[in-house]
């Protein structure tokens, strides 16, 4: 692909940027290094890490995307080299509030640690819904989560607004809420469970459900935190 100046990548990204306001590059860490497994192998044990294209490919993508947003999905087991590449690329990385309460008080996924050049999410397609996540937390972590977001009540079903406001008040330049989290639906509306082969990617929503979202409240929150 490097031999023709990453023409395939450039054509794909240019087309995606015609369709959408922003494009997320999944598994961005492979731009720095990727795990290569021979096709004849039955397991990944005999694979090896190979250096990725790095800034050469990133520059090619930038040449066709104009001012459209490109997001680096930099989640998972990330090395210092990947962190540096994300920074050098100028692309915003991803912050998932559900990952912020796994035990590390210095987690980059805690909203007070977000840098400005980031996209913050309550969860992605691979996470439980926000309500499902709350229900499955152990009591101590759930209380810490609520305290962090300033929610003092015991009715978990009323915690959503405090959580949304916490992300909107962060420094992250962009905040993304999955539709299920705006509706505050449970894990039965989860999009995907990684490693589970069946019953994924089948969630639907009705026009009536979308219409039930309090748009005036969301607009007020965005204005309150300087996002309009």
VOBASE-365241 format. One record per atom (N, C-alpha, C): x, y, z. Coordinates in pm, whole numbers, plus 50000, padded with zeros to 5 digits. Example, Ala and Ser with C-alpha at 12.3 -4.5 7.8 and 13.67 -1.06 7.14 Angstrom:
BEGIN
513194943150780
512304955050780
513204967050780
512854977550708
513674989450714
512905000350787
//
This chain:
BEGIN
500824987950000
500005000050000
500865012750000
502015012150066
502905023750067
503415026849927
503555016649843
504135018549710
503285027749622
501965027749642
501125036749562
500595048449645
501325051549753
500955063149835
499695061249916
499405048749951
498215045350032
496925049549961
496875046949830
495715051149750
494405045149802
494445032249841
493215025849891
492715032950016
493615035450109
493245042350232
492685056250202
493355063550117
492945077350087
491565077650022
491325068249930
490025067749865
488925064449966
489205054950054
488215050750154
487895062150252
488935068450305
488735079050403
488055091150339
488445094450217
487815105750149
486315103450132
485945091050096
484535087750079
483795088150213
484415082750317
483785082950449
483555097350496
484505106050464
484385120050507
483295127450430
482895122050314
481745127650244
480445123850314
480435112150377
479215107050440
479015112350582
480125114350654
480035116950798
480825129350838
480455135050951
481185146451007
482515142251065
482615129751105
483865124751162
483975109751142
485195104751143
485465090551122
486385085551233
485995074551295
486845068551398
487675057351337
488975057951358
489865047551308
490015037051418
489355025651397
489385014951498
490785008651504
491155004051623
492444997351644
493605005751591
493605018351630
494635027651585
496035022951622
496135014951730
497455010751776
498215003151667
497494997251570
498154989951462
498894999251366
498585012151369
499375021551289
500805022051340
500975019251469
502315019251527
502955005451517
502214995051553
502694981251541
501494971951545
501564961251468
500454951751462
500984937551478
500104928751525
500484914851550
500164906551427
501184901351363
501034893951238
501104878951264
500114871651211
500014857151232
500004850451095
500914841151069
500894833850942
499544827250917
499084827650793
497744822750759
497554808050792
498644800350787
498514786050809
498474782250957
498714792051046
498714789051190
497284787551241
497094778251336
495774776051394
495524784651517
496594789851578
496454798851691
497344811051667
497254820751758
498064832951746
499424831651813
499744819751866
500964818251946
502234821151867
502214818151740
503424819851660
503424832851579
502614842251621
502624855351557
503754863951609
503914875551551
504944884851597
504514899251567
505054908351647
504754922451628
505574927951512
504904935551426
505564941751311
505284956751314
506294964451285
506154978951287
505134983551184
504234992451226
503214997651136
503705009451054
502845015050972
503245025950882
503435039350950
502875040951070
503105053051147
502645065851078
503465076251088
503085089451039
502945090050887
503585081150815
503435081250668
501985079350628
501315069650689
499905067250657
499035078550712
499355083250830
498565094050890
498605106550802
499765109950751
499885121550661
499065119450534
499025107150485
498225104250366
496735106450394
496275102250511
494875104050547
494545118850563
495435126150626
495195140450646
495105147950515
495775142850413
495795149850285
494445149450214
493545140650256
492255139350188
491055142250277
491275143750408
490115145350498
489755159950523
490565169250476
490255183350497
490155186750644
489085193650680
488895197350821
487965187750894
487685176250832
486815166450898
487545159951016
486765155251111
487305149351233
487735134951211
488965131551245
489435117751249
489765114551394
489185103851447
489345099951587
490195087351594
491185087451683
492045075751702
491485067151814
491035055051781
490585045651885
491825039751949
492185045452062
493435041852129
493185034552260
492225025452259
491845018052380
492605004852388
492584998652504
493214985652520
494644986752572
495454976952535
496844976252583
497704985652498
497874997752546
498535008152469
499945010552522
500915010752432
502315012752468
502675027552461
503795031452522
504255045452511
504425049752365
504815040352278
504995043852137
503655047352071
502595040352110
501275043452056
500805056952107
501015059452234
500635072352294
501325083752219
502595081952189
503345092252117
502795094151976
502445083151910
501925084151774
500585091451772
499725088451870
498435095551878
498695110551894
499625113951981
499945128052004
500515134451878
501445127551812
502065132951691
501055134451578
500055125551575
499055126051468
498155138251480
497955142851603
497025153751627
495585149151637
495345136251613
493985130951624
493585130151771
492325132951804
491875130851941
491775115951972
492145112152094
491955098452140
490605097052207
490325085152257
489025082152316
489125080352467
488125085452539
488025083752683
486665077952715
486665066852790
485425059752823
485215060252973
484175067053017
483985068953161
483825055653234
483275045453168
483115032353233
484475026353269
485525029953195
486865024753225
487535032353340
486955043653378
487585052153478
487495046953619
486675036753642
486435032153779
486835017453796
487925013853728
488425000153737
489434998453850
489695009053925
490575007754040
491735017454043
492165022453927
493295031553920
492795045853934
493155052354044
492685066054067
493315076053972
494385072053902
495015080853804
494595077353662
493525069853647
493085065353516
492855077253422
493345076153298
493065086753200
491605087453159
490825077353201
489405077153167
488525083853273
489125089153379
488385097153475
488265111353419
487065117053418
486865129853350
487795141153393
488235141453517
489125152553555
490515151153494
490805139453436
492095137353369
492025139053217
490845141853162
490725143153017
491505155252968
492235153252857
492825164652792
491805170352692
492085182452644
491125188952555
490985181352423
492075176452370
492035169452241
491635154852263
490375152952297
489855139552326
488375139152294
487875126952271
486445124652256
486015115652371
485105120552453
484675113252572
483335106352546
483235094252595
482035086152576
481575080452711
480245078752726
479775070652838
480135056152813
480095051952687
480475038452648
480485037452497
481095026952445
481125024652301
480215012952266
480265008652141
479484997152097
479904984252168
481104983952223
481594971952292
481314972052442
480764983152493
480464984152636
479014980752665
478764977952791
477384977152837
476764990952825
475444991852827
474825005052835
475165011152970
474995024152982
475325030953107
474505025353223
473215023453203
472375018053310
472765003653341
473034995653238
473474981953261
474774981453338
475674990553305
476964991453376
476754994753524
475875004253551
475605008153690
475054996253769
474134988853709
473514977653779
474514966453809
475534965053726
476474953953743
477694957753827
477824970453866
478944974553951
478774968754091
479894966054158
479804962454299
479414974854378
478804973354497
478274984854571
479294995754598
480534992054631
481545002154662
481905010354539
482095003754426
482445010954303
481285019354256
480065014254270
478885021854229
478785034754310
479015033654441
478935045554525
480025055654490
481215050354460
482315059354419
481965066354289
481385059254196
480965064954069
479935076054091
478935073154172
477905083054200
478475095154273
479345092754372
479965103954444
480765112754350
481485106254259
482305113654164
481425122954078
480255117954042
479355125653955
478405134654034
478515134554165
477675143254246
476245138554262
476025125454248
474685120054266
474585113854404
473705119254487
473625114954626
472455105654654
471585103754558
470385095754583
470645080854581
469615073254610
469695058554609
468935052454492
468185060654420
467435055754304
468345056754182
468965045454146
469945045354037
469345050453907
468045048353887
467405052453762
467365067653746
467735074853850
467745089553842
469165095253834
470145086553814
471545091053816
472035095953680
471265093653575
471755096453439
472215110853421
471385120453460
471695134353432
473005138653498
473235133853619
474475137453689
475695132153613
475545120353555
476665114253480
476895121553349
475805124553277
475955131853152
476595145453175
476175152253278
476735165453309
478205164653345
478605153853411
480015152153448
480885151453322
480435144253222
481215143453097
481175156653022
480025163153019
479915175752948
480755186753014
480985185453144
481775195453216
483285193053202
483655181753142
485085178453128
485725187253019
487055186053008
487785193852909
487705187852769
487235175452758
487185168852628
486435177552527
487045179352410
486465188252310
485115183152259
484975169952253
483745164052203
483275153352300
481965152752324
481375142452408
480335135052326
480355121652333
479435113352257
478635104552353
477305105252341
476425096752421
475715086952328
475915073852345
475115064252268
473625066452293
472835063552193
471395065952203
470795058852324
471255046452350
470695039052463
470955046252596
472055053752603
472355060852727
471545073652741
471185079852629
470275091252636
468885086652679
468525074552636
467235068852677
467335061952813
468565059552858
468865052852984
468225039052989
468525031152888
468045017452878
469075007752935
468584995852972
469424985853036
470214977452938
470854966952992
471774959052912
471074950952803
469754949952810
469034942752704
469084950352571
469534962852575
469694970652451
471164972352414
472024964652477
473464965352446
473704961152301
474614968152234
474884965452093
475724952852073
476814951652149
477764940852123
478434936252252
478654923152262
479444917352370
480674910952305
481854916852319
483054911252255
483274896652294
483594888352196
483844874252221
482604865652218
481444871752206
480174864452199
479714864452055
479514852652000
479294851351856
477864854251811
476904853851901
475514855051860
474814866451931
473684870551873
472774880451934
473394894251951
474304897851863
474874911251864
474364919351746
474514932551755
474214941651645
472774940451597
471864938251689
470464936451648
469514946251715
470044956151787
469164965451858
468514975251761
467234977451781
466494987251702
465864997551795
465555009151740
464895019551818
463755025151735
462685029251800
461535034751729
461595049951725
460855055651633
460775070251624
460215076051753
459275068951812
458665073851937
459695074252050
460565064152054
461595064052157
462565075752140
462975078152018
463875089451992
463195102552030
461915103851997
461185116152025
461035118552175
461145107952254
460955109352399
462165115752469
463295116752400
464485122752461
464245137752482
464605142552600
464385156652634
465455165252568
465195169752447
466185177352371
466455191052433
465435197152493
465635210252555
466605209152673
466485198352749
467405196452862
468835194452814
468995186252710
470335183852656
470925196752600
470095204752534
470565217552481
471005226652595
470235226552703
470595234752820
471915230352880
472115217352894
473375212352949
474555216352860
474375215452730
475445219252639
475765234152650
474735242352663
474945256552679
475585259652814
475145252552917
475665254553053
477175252553058
477675242752983
479095239552987
479845244652864
479285254652797
479995261352689
480195253052564
479295243952537
479435235352419
478525239952304
477905251152318
477125256952208
477715270652177
//
